[in-house]
Amino acid sequence: MTDHESTTTGEDLGPMERGTSQRLAARQRMWVQSWTALCVLAALWALAGAAGWIRGVQDSWAFATSGVVVLACAAWARRSAIRNAPPRHL
């Protein structure tokens, strides 16, 4: 292992106390990841409903439609979470 490949400890990141920029950034990343996961699940739900609709399964159109609605809401919330993120200072 060379110096470039060595791992660092979390000591150089600073404290994760209330009000610190690291804690705010971690919270923002958590929200974006959560909304992204919900978008993926809603997309799979809508695709499964659409596949059932194509096969002719009874009432699958309702699952496909509700999946699309949930996907649209989750995508909007994800976009808002990314847009409302605090600016990154280098």
PyMOL commands that set and color helices and strands:
alter all, ss='L'
color gray80, all
select helices_A, chain A and resi 10-13+21-55+60-83
alter helices_A, ss='H'
color red, helices_A
deselect
rebuild
show_as cartoon
